C-alpha cells in the first residue's frame, strides 16, 4: 500500500481520471450557484446538476475534488474517527456516457493498482436487487462472492429509501468499497451511485434515457487508510491544526480538540468563500461553529478569543490545494476574532447573568421545563445558542426541548428571507432549459434581436398576447441581467405590431431573461422567431451606472482611510442609490467618515476615465485587480479600472468618467454583523434632491425659531437650556408633592393576604421619578408589600415593580412578574428579584396593563 500525503492522494486521483478521458473541473464554491435547494455545496455532484439533467451538454466525463460542507451529523464530529462538517470529496462523473462496468472497474483499478491496497483487505456492497452490479463485481472484476454484501434501499440506494419515501426524480442503486482495518473495523472509502431511474408517484421507477455515474471518494478517509492512522484527525493535513488547538486549549479532552480542529477548518473555508457570521442562513451556521469552539473549550477556562489564532494553521496545512486561504488568512482571522469577542462579551459574560435570572424565576414558579419561546428569545435577542441554553438549564434540572427551539429559529429565519415571486414563477419550472443569449450591452443600449424563447406560467409557449406577463429570451440583447448586486435593466422590446415593457432583467443558467408585459394596445401576438428591437431605458441605465461606479471608488477610498483589510462583502446597486457591505472590525469615527466623504467626491471632481478590459483570470490577478470576497470567476474575466486608484473584477455597467456621477452623499453607516459594516449612499439626481430637501428643512426650522440658518445651532442650544431649566423646576415641584402622593397611595393601598399592594399611574413622569417613588414607599411600608407604578413621558409609558424586603425573600420575583405582565401587551421589562422596570409604546393599553397586574398578583399571592 502506498504511503501518500493527502495532497499526493488528491493529485493521483485527479490524474488517474484525466487519463481516462475526464475533464478536470476546479472545486466549486461552498456557496452553490443558482441552486436554492441546498444551503451549502454538500457533494461533488452539486456543480454538475445541469449536466445530469441534460440542460448543459458540453462534456460527457468530469472529475473534481470538491469542497463540501454538511451539518447533518454535527454532534458526531470529534466523537467518531470519520465525521466532519467540512471535507473534500473526490469524484468522477459520467453524463450519459459510461456506466456500471467502467465505473466499477476503474474504482477497483485505482484502489488496488494505483494505491496498491491489498484486495484481501477490501470488500464491496451492492443494492440487493442490482444483479448487474453483482455480476460485474464477480465476473469481470473477479471479487469473490464472500467479499460482496447485499444491502437494502436504506443503505444502498440514492436517495436513501427513495423508492418508498421519495422524492420523485432521478435516483438509482449504489455500490461501495470498504477497507477493513487491522482491528476489524470497516471504513467506506468509495461510493458509486448508478443514476438509472426516474422515481414517479407511487414509487414507480422508470428507466432514464441517459444513465449517469456519480462517484464520491472521501479524501480524508482514504488518507487515513493510506497513512495507517485510526482517525482522520491524525492525517497529515489535520495534525498541525490539532496541535495548534492543543496549544491553545491545553486541558481540553480529545473529542473537544478534534471538534474544534474540524470546526475551525470549516469556518476558514466558509469565510474564504464569502460566508460571514450572522443570525441567518449560512452565516448562522458559521456563527454557530465559532461559538461551539468556545463553548466546548470552556472547561479550559478560556475567557479570551483563541479560535482566530488557529486560522494560520489551517491556511498553512491546506495551502497546496487552496492558496486563497493563505492569501486571505489575516482577513479571515480578523472576522473570527470579532465574532469571538462578541460572543465572550454578550454570552459568556452577559448571557450567563441573563440565564441565571430566568433560572431563578423558573424555580420560583416551580416550573420544570423551559418554554421553547424563551429559548428562541435568548437566541434572537441575546445571541445565546440553543446548545448553550440546553446545557445550562439541564445541569440545573430544567428540561429543554431543543427540537422545538431549533424549529422556532428556522421559522424566524424563513420569515426574513425575501424572494422574487415573478422570477420564481419563470425559473422554477421543471424541465425548462433556457436558451443562450449574447449580451451586447457594453457597446450599445439598442440592438436588433430575434425572440428565441417565451416562458409563461412556468412553461414554454410559442406566443405572447396583449396583457400577458412573460419571460422572453433573445438571441442577443443590450439588457443587463441582475447580477453582482446590480439591478437588471428596464426598457422595451418591440416591433411594428407588438410593444412589450421590460420591467426587469435576470441572468439564469447562461441566459438573459427579460420580464415583459405585452402592451394592451399591441396589434398581434409576439411569436418565437419574430424580429424585434431591444431598447434599454437610458435614464434608468445611466442612474445605475453612476451608483455602480461610485461603489468602486468607495472601496478604494475605504482601503485608503481604514486600511487594506477592507474588502467588499456584498452590494446592492439601483438607480442613483447603493448600499455597500465591507469587512471592518471596529466602529468608524465621525472624522473617518468625513474623510471618506471628502475623498470620494474629490475623485469624482477629478473626472477620471473608467476603463474596462477582458483578460485571463491569472493575468487579472497579476495586475492587482481586486476580486469580490468569496465570488467564483470564470477563466476569462472583465477588469474595470477607475483612474489609478481602483481596479476590480466586475461584469457590470459603468459611467465613462467619474464626473458623470455628479455627487455621492453617504446617508448611513452601520454594523450589520461581526466584522461587517454597511454604507448606504445616494448619487446623481437623488443626492441632489436629498440636499435640496435638507436645505428646505433647515430654512423652515430657522424661520420657526425666528433666526437665520447659520445661527440655527446657537438658537437651538439656547432653547435647550431653557427647556432643561423648566424641566428641573418641574421635577422640584413634583418632588414637593411626591410625599403627599405617597401618603395618599398608602392610604388607598389594597391588602391581599397580609401583603400591601400599591398601584398608581403618574402623568409626565419618567423612570427616575418612579424609582424615587418606589424608594419612598419602601420606607413607608416595612411589612410585605408590592408596588406597581407607571409614568408617561412623551409617547412612552414606563413601569416599575418593586417589592419590600419582607416580600422579596418569599417565592415571588419582581422581574419575572413585570416581564410576564408586559409581554402580554408587546412590552418588555427586566431587572432584579426586588426591583424591575420596563415599558411599552401604546398608551391606550395602560388600563389593561393595570387590570392584568391585579389579576396576576392575586394569582401569585
C-alpha positions, 0 to 999 in steps of 0.5 A: 500500500502506498504511503501518500500525503493527502495532497499526493492522494488528491493529485493521483486521483485527479490524474488517474481520471484525466487519463481516462478521458475526464475533464478536470473541473476546479472545486466549486464554491461552498456557496452553490450557484443558482441552486436554492435547494441546498444551503451549502455545496454538500457533494461533488455532484452539486456543480454538475446538476445541469449536466445530469439533467441534460440542460448543459451538454458540453462534456460527457466525463468530469472529475473534481475534488470538491469542497463540501460542507454538511451539518447533518451529523454535527454532534458526531464530529470529534466523537467518531474517527470519520465525521466532519462538517467540512471535507473534500470529496473526490469524484468522477462523473459520467453524463450519459456516457459510461456506466456500471462496468467502467465505473466499477472497474476503474474504482477497483483499478485505482484502489488496488493498482494505483494505491496498491491496497491489498484486495484481501483487505477490501470488500464491496456492497451492492443494492440487493436487487442490482444483479448487474452490479453483482455480476460485474463485481464477480465476473469481470472484476473477479471479487469473490462472492464472500467479499460482496454484501447485499444491502437494502434501499436504506443503505444502498440506494440514492436517495436513501429509501427513495423508492418508498419515501421519495422524492420523485426524480432521478435516483438509482442503486449504489455500490461501495468499497470498504477497507477493513482495518487491522482491528476489524473495523470497516471504513467506506472509502468509495461510493458509486451511485448508478443514476438509472431511474426516474422515481414517479408517484407511487414509487414507480421507477422508470428507466432514464434515457441517459444513465449517469455515474456519480462517484464520491471518494472521501479524501480524508478517509482514504488518507487515513487508510493510506497513512495507517492512522485510526482517525482522520484527525491524525492525517497529515493535513489535520495534525498541525491544526490539532496541535495548534488547538492543543496549544491553545486549549491545553486541558481540553479532552480529545473529542473537544480538540478534534471538534474544534480542529474540524470546526475551525477548518470549516469556518476558514473555508466558509469565510474564504468563500464569502460566508460571514457570521450572522443570525441567518442562513449560512452565516448562522451556521458559521456563527454557530461553529465559532461559538461551539469552539468556545463553548466546548473549550470552556472547561479550559477556562478560556475567557479570551478569543483563541479560535482566530489564532488557529486560522494560520494553521489551517491556511498553512496545512491546506495551502497546496490545494487552496492558496486563497486561504493563505492569501486571505488568512489575516482577513479571515482571522480578523472576522473570527476574532470579532465574532469571538469577542462578541460572543465572550462579551454578550454570552459568556459574560452577559448571557450567563447573568441573563440565564441565571435570572430566568433560572431563578424565576423558573424555580420560583414558579416551580416550573420544570421545563423551559418554554421553547419561546424563551429559548428562541428569545435568548437566541434572537435577542441575546445571541445565546445558542440553543446548545448553550441554553440546553446545557445550562438549564439541564445541569440545573434540572430544567428540561429543554426541548431543543427540537422545538427551539431549533424549529422556532429559529428556522421559522424566524429565519424563513420569515426574513428571507425575501424572494422574487415571486415573478422570477420564481414563477419563470425559473422554477419550472421543471424541465425548462432549459433556457436558451443562450443569449449574447449580451451586447450591452457594453457597446450599445443600449439598442440592438436588433434581436430575434425572440428565441424563447417565451416562458409563461406560467412556468412553461414554454409557449410559442406566443405572447398576447396583449396583457400577458406577463412573460419571460422572453429570451433573445438571441442577443440583447443590450439588457443587463441581467441582475447580477453582482448586486446590480439591478437588471435593466428596464426598457422595451422590446418591440416591433411594428405590431407588438410593444412589450415593457421590460420591467426587469432583467435576470441572468439564469443558467447562461441566459438573459431573461427579460420580464415583459408585459405585452402592451394592451394596445399591441396589434398581434401576438409576439411569436418565437422567431419574430424580429424585434428591437431591444431598447434599454431605458437610458435614464434608468441605465445611466442612474445605475451606472453612476451608483455602480461606479461610485461603489468602486471608488468607495472601496478604494477610498475605504482601503485608503482611510481604514486600511487594506483589510477592507474588502467588499462583502456584498452590494446592492446597486439601483438607480442613483442609490447603493448600499455597500457591505465591507469587512471592518472590525471596529466602529468608524469615527465621525472624522473617518467618515468625513474623510471618506466623504471628502475623498470620494467626491474629490475623485469624482471632481477629478473626472477620471476615465473608467476603463474596462478590459477582458483578460485571463483570470491569472493575468487579472490577478497579476495586475492587482485587480481586486476580486469580490470576497468569496465570488467564483470567476470564470477563466476569462474575466472583465477588469474595470479600472477607475483612474489609478486608484481602483481596479476590480473584477466586475461584469457590470455597467459603468459611467465613462468618467467619474464626473458623470456621477455628479455627487455621492452623499453617504446617508448611513453607516452601520454594523450589520454583523461581526466584522461587517459594516454597511454604507448606504449612499445616494448619487446623481439626481437623488443626492441632489434632491436629498440636499435640496430637501435638507436645505428646505428643512433647515430654512423652515426650522430657522424661520420657526425659531425666528433666526437665520440658518447659520445661527440655527445651532446657537438658537437651538442650544439656547432653547435647550437650556431653557427647556432643561431649566423648566424641566428641573423646576418641574421635577422640584415641584413634583418632588414637593408633592411626591410625599403627599402622593405617597401618603395618599397611595398608602392610604388607598393601598389594597391588602391581599393576604397580609401583603400591601399592594400599591398601584398608581399611574403618574402623568409626565413622569419618567423612570427616575421619578418612579424609582424615587417613588418606589424608594419612598414607599419602601420606607413607608411600608416595612411589612410585605408589600408590592408596588406597581407604578407607571409614568408617561413621558412623551409617547412612552409609558414606563413601569416599575415593580418593586417589592419590600424586603419582607416580600422579596425573600418569599417565592415571588420575583419582581422581574419575572412578574413585570416581564410576564405582565408586559409581554402580554401587551408587546412590552418588555421589562427586566431587572432584579428579584426586588426591583424591575422596570420596563415599558411599552409604546401604546398608551391606550393599553395602560388600563389593561396593563393595570387590570392584568397586574391585579389579576396576576398578583392575586394569582401569585399571592 
